[in-house]
């Protein structure tokens, strides 16, 4: 692909009545291409690929899937840099829940329709996708573990989570949450737990639940829980079951 400066140079030589062979020796542009440009068949300027954020739009396409993917990223995701300004999004999914692996793949493809890869690892599958725009879509990207640095949502992200708190909570729980049974006097009471070392991410989790009027309490330094029957029932409506398959060394947590 020739740049616009080279095109301008060739056309100036054509207008000065230079022979095509002379222009070829001077510029390195083939005689066929020179003849084509002289006829007016000029190369179109290549449009730069942009995501919604790069284009200045406050809205990300597929906002529901984006809210879900944001929850997955904050829990079990990372972004790494690669050559030529390309970045790789990775979300780690437990193999005990193959249904959730498919959910993650679908969300990535809807948010940014590039190829989604699956890399098998011990007990898990790493979902990955390459793009120059992952840091635009997830500005929380930075060096080091997320719990060691501040995690704040950008204004456009806050707006999306405000409109779609349920998919956001679903993503957080699918990454760093579980649904267990608490046995009291031989009676099982379901409850949800969410565990994350980042105080900022725990605060985002609590704020999203507050929007839905779901009651929650802190369990300890890194864990939050939802135990009230009505609140558990509300989460059950949109979180969905984790359909576990039997794997060795599974810890017994279930949904």
C-alpha positions in Angstrom: 0.0 0.0 0.0 1.5 3.3 -1.1 1.1 6.4 1.0 -0.5 9.6 -0.1 2.8 11.3 -0.4 4.0 8.7 -3.0 0.8 9.1 -5.0 1.2 12.9 -5.1 4.8 12.5 -6.2 3.9 10.2 -9.1 1.0 12.3 -10.3 3.2 15.4 -10.3 5.7 13.6 -12.5 2.9 12.4 -14.8 1.7 16.0 -15.2 5.3 17.0 -16.0 5.1 14.6 -19.0 7.7 12.2 -17.7 7.7 8.7 -19.3 6.2 5.9 -17.1 9.6 4.1 -17.3 11.3 7.2 -15.9 8.8 7.5 -13.1 9.3 3.8 -12.2 13.0 4.2 -12.0 12.6 7.4 -9.9 9.9 6.2 -7.5 9.9 2.4 -7.6 6.2 2.4 -8.4 5.3 -0.1 -11.1 4.4 1.1 -14.6 1.0 -0.7 -14.3 0.2 1.2 -11.1 1.4 4.5 -12.6 -0.9 4.0 -15.6 -3.8 3.2 -13.3 -3.2 6.3 -11.2 -2.9 8.4 -14.3 -6.4 7.2 -15.4 -7.8 8.4 -12.1 -8.0 5.0 -10.3 -6.4 6.3 -7.1 -6.0 4.3 -3.9 -8.5 5.0 -1.3 -7.3 6.2 2.1 -7.6 3.3 4.5 -10.1 3.9 7.3 -8.7 3.4 10.7 -10.5 0.8 12.7 -12.1 2.3 15.7 -14.1 1.0 18.6 -17.1 3.0 20.0 -14.9 4.5 22.8 -12.2 5.6 20.3 -14.9 7.2 18.1 -16.0 9.3 21.1 -19.2 7.5 21.7 -20.3 7.1 25.4 -22.2 3.9 24.5 -20.6 0.5 24.0 -22.4 -1.8 21.6 -24.2 -4.8 23.2 -24.3 -3.2 26.6 -25.9 -6.1 28.4 -23.1 -8.5 27.2 -20.6 -5.8 28.0 -21.8 -5.5 31.6 -21.5 -9.3 31.9 -18.0 -9.4 30.4 -16.9 -6.5 32.6 -17.9 -8.6 35.7 -15.9 -11.6 34.3 -12.9 -9.4 33.6 -12.9 -7.8 37.0 -13.0 -11.3 38.6 -10.9 -13.6 36.5 -9.6 -11.5 33.6 -6.5 -9.7 32.5 -5.2 -7.8 29.5 -1.6 -8.2 28.2 0.3 -6.1 25.6 1.6 -7.6 22.4 3.7 -6.2 19.5 2.3 -3.6 17.1 -0.1 -2.1 19.7 -2.2 -5.2 20.0 -3.6 -6.4 23.3 -4.9 -9.8 24.4 -7.9 -10.2 26.7 -7.9 -13.4 28.7 -10.7 -14.7 30.9 -10.0 -17.9 33.0 -13.0 -20.3 33.2 -13.2 -23.3 35.4 -13.6 -26.6 33.4 -16.1 -27.8 36.0 -18.6 -25.4 34.4 -18.5 -25.9 30.6 -21.7 -24.0 30.2 -20.1 -20.8 31.6 -17.2 -21.2 29.1 -19.7 -20.9 26.3 -21.3 -17.9 28.0 -17.9 -16.2 28.2 -17.1 -16.9 24.6 -20.4 -15.5 23.5 -20.0 -12.3 25.5 -16.5 -11.6 24.1 -17.7 -12.1 20.5 -20.7 -9.8 21.0 -18.7 -7.0 22.6 -15.8 -7.1 20.0 -16.4 -9.5 17.1 -12.9 -10.8 16.7 -11.9 -14.5 16.9 -12.2 -16.0 20.4 -9.6 -18.7 21.2 -9.7 -21.4 23.8 -6.4 -22.5 25.5 -6.7 -25.5 27.8 -4.9 -25.3 31.1 -4.9 -27.4 34.3 -8.5 -27.5 35.5 -9.5 -24.5 33.5 -9.8 -23.0 30.0 -8.4 -19.6 29.1 -10.7 -17.7 26.7 -8.7 -15.1 24.7 -9.2 -12.5 22.0 -6.7 -10.1 20.4 -7.5 -6.4 19.6 -6.0 -3.0 19.8 -9.1 -1.8 21.6 -9.4 -3.9 24.8 -7.7 -1.2 26.9 -10.3 1.3 25.5 -13.2 -1.0 26.6 -11.6 -1.9 29.9 -9.6 1.1 31.1 -9.0 -0.8 34.4 -6.1 -2.4 32.6 -2.8 -1.7 34.2 0.4 -3.4 35.6 0.2 -5.8 38.4 -2.7 -7.6 40.1 -6.0 -5.7 40.2 -6.3 -5.9 44.0 -3.0 -4.0 44.4 -4.2 -0.9 42.5 -7.3 1.3 42.4 -10.2 0.0 40.3 -12.7 2.6 39.3 -15.3 2.5 36.6 -15.2 5.1 33.8 -18.2 7.3 33.4 -19.5 5.3 30.4 -19.0 2.1 32.3 -20.9 3.5 35.3 -23.8 4.4 33.0 -23.9 0.9 31.5 -23.7 -0.9 34.9 -26.4 1.5 36.1 -28.7 0.3 33.3 -27.6 -3.3 33.4 -26.7 -4.2 37.0 -28.0 -7.7 36.7 -25.6 -8.9 34.0 -22.8 -7.1 35.8 -23.5 -9.0 39.0 -23.9 -12.2 37.0 -20.4 -11.8 35.6 -18.9 -11.1 39.0 -20.6 -14.1 40.5 -19.7 -16.4 37.6 -16.1 -15.5 38.1 -15.6 -15.0 41.9 -18.9 -16.2 43.4 -20.7 -19.3 44.4 -24.1 -20.5 45.6 -24.0 -22.9 48.6 -26.3 -24.5 51.1 -26.1 -23.4 54.7 -27.4 -26.2 56.9 -29.2 -25.1 60.1 -30.9 -27.8 62.2 -31.0 -30.2 59.3 -32.6 -27.6 57.1 -30.7 -26.3 54.0 -30.7 -22.5 53.3 -29.2 -21.4 50.0 -26.9 -18.3 50.0 -24.5 -16.6 47.7 -20.9 -15.8 48.5 -18.7 -13.3 46.6 -14.9 -13.3 47.3 -12.4 -10.8 45.9 -9.2 -9.3 47.4 -9.9 -5.9 45.9 -11.9 -3.6 48.2 -12.9 -1.5 45.1 -14.3 -4.5 43.2 -16.2 -5.6 46.4 -17.6 -2.1 46.6 -18.8 -2.3 42.9 -20.4 -5.6 43.7 -22.2 -4.1 46.7 -23.3 -1.0 44.7 -24.8 -3.1 41.9 -26.7 -5.1 44.4 -28.0 -2.0 46.1 -29.4 -0.8 42.8 -31.4 -4.0 42.7 -32.3 -3.8 46.4 -30.6 -7.1 47.1 -29.6 -7.3 50.8 -26.0 -8.3 51.4 -23.6 -8.4 54.4 -19.8 -8.7 54.7 -18.6 -12.1 55.8 -15.0 -11.3 56.5 -12.2 -9.1 55.0 -12.6 -10.4 51.4 -16.0 -12.0 51.3 -19.6 -10.8 51.0 -22.7 -12.9 51.3 -26.4 -12.8 50.4 -28.5 -14.9 52.7 -32.0 -13.4 53.0 -34.5 -15.6 51.2 -36.0 -12.9 49.0 -32.6 -11.6 48.0 -31.4 -15.2 47.1 -34.5 -15.7 45.1 -33.9 -12.5 43.2 -30.4 -13.6 42.3 -31.6 -17.0 41.3 -33.7 -15.3 38.6 -30.8 -14.0 36.6 -27.6 -15.5 37.8 -28.5 -19.0 36.5 -27.2 -22.3 37.5 -23.6 -23.4 37.2 -24.0 -26.9 35.6 -21.1 -28.7 37.1 -19.5 -31.8 35.6 -17.6 -34.2 37.7 -13.9 -33.5 37.7 -11.1 -34.8 40.0 -10.1 -32.5 42.9 -13.3 -30.4 42.6 -13.8 -28.5 45.9 -17.5 -29.3 46.2 -18.9 -25.8 45.7 -22.1 -25.9 43.6 -24.9 -23.7 42.3 
